[in-house]
Amino acid sequence: MKHIFPGRSLLLVVVAALGYFVDIYDLVLFNVVKRESLEFILGAGDPRIKDVGIDLFNWQMLGMLVGGILWGVWGDRKGRITVLFGSILLYSAANIANAFTYDLTVYAIVRFIAGVGLAGELGAGITLITETLPRDKRGYGTLIVVTFGALGAVFAAEVADKGAWFGRIWTSMTGRELMSWQITYLVGGLMGLVLLVMRVGTFESGLFQEVRGRAVRKGDLRLLFNDRGRFVRYIGCILIGVPVWYVIGVLVSLSQDVFVPELGIDTSALDAEGLKRINGEAIKYAYIGLSIGDLLSGLLSQLMRSRRKVILIYLTANLVLTLLFLFGMRGASIAAYNWMCLALGTATGYWVIFVTVAGEQFGTNIRSTVATTTPNFVRGAVLPVTNTFKYMALPLGNITGALVVGLVCIGAAFWATFRVRETFHTDMDFLEE
């Protein structure tokens, strides 16, 4: 491992990977426990649960849009390390507060704050790695970060599933009993605080240190819009990632309320508790697939020495599996449905390549802004994507509505892939003037 990551770079990769693990845990946490927590607040069987769940998730995504801009600009002006510390502190505190939230308005506010905090983690970590590792090794660094990080979603589903076990530990320590959804939020918040302590000793990017004292525009969003070439590359980076959140935000996250009943999935093998965990299981399988896909796409990129070719392969797989999900799963067992979620997750596992390309496209003085805003604008795309699906489903039905939205997202990603530079061999020591 040391011959791949020289000097202290290994510490940086490990800390960034752990940070993204906690980030993904907290990112999907709401979709894992939303039904249980909303049934506690609204009452079991309340017809508002579906729409309230979508609205609260959208508040979290809106927070990530705002946070992406704030943390990105901050990282270019004040340093990448400060973002790593500040973002994890904010979303850890928000998730601890969420464990004791019993009001929908407060719930929305806390999810927004958590979203703002979550927005800084990935961009800062990827920026540090792309600026620190040699050009032929940085793909391995981002591969480890994103592949390990995706497993945070799997852990979130396991914590929610084993809530009673974690609850007994909590009760023995505090003497207070909590429900499994509260325990799941608390575990996320406490993991973040532990990681915060572990980050002491991480180091700032050398490229940023060189630029810090120079009279050059740093973190200036106008640099992305005052040049046509830069603007097209920036929009292209965003559009490439949108199919990932179409799959996660629509096909997988709406499993329990939309696609399992719509496709007539056979759930007879599930008990009452299993029926409540349909969403959590779908998310778990999808993120296991995402982790596998990220590992394979990262290795494939190193072997092919190309980012763009790998993205095109994955987008093609994404299109085929989306069609199979919508039109080939009717009446399937819940086990087969979960395996399909795993396959869809694998096909969206080009996230590691997507975030690496975003970090490599632009100069040091705007790199943090791009690397942080791009994945968060993609995540924030779940707002128009899910709302478009919701409105398209009214006249067209859930399946046709999902098909139309999916074809637009995947088609735009194909177009965008040809509008960004091939960056595998790009040297990161340059500025945007």
Secondary structure, 3 states (H helix, E strand, C coil): CCCCCCCCHHHHHHHHHHHHHHHHHHHHHHHHHHHHHHHHHHCCCCCCHHHHHHHHHHHHHHHHHHHHHHHHHHHHHHCHHHHHHHHHHHHHHHHHHHCCCCCHHHHHHHHHHHHHHHCCHHHHHHHHHHHHCCCCCHHHHHHHHHHHHHHHHHHHHHHHHCHHHHHHHHHHHHCCCCCHHHHHHHHHHHHHHHHHHHCCCCCCCHHHHHHHCCCCCCCCHHHHCCCHHHHHHHHHHHHHHHHHHHHHHHHHCCHHHHHHHHCCCECCCCCHHHHHCHHHHHHHHHHHHHHHHHHHHHHHHHHHCCCHHHHHHHHHHHHHHHHHHHHCCCCCEHHHHHHHHHHHHHHCCCHHHHHHHHHHCCCHHHHHHHHHHHHHHHHHCHHHHHHHHHHHHHHHCHHHHHHHHHHHHHHHHHHHHCCCCCCCCCCCCCCCC
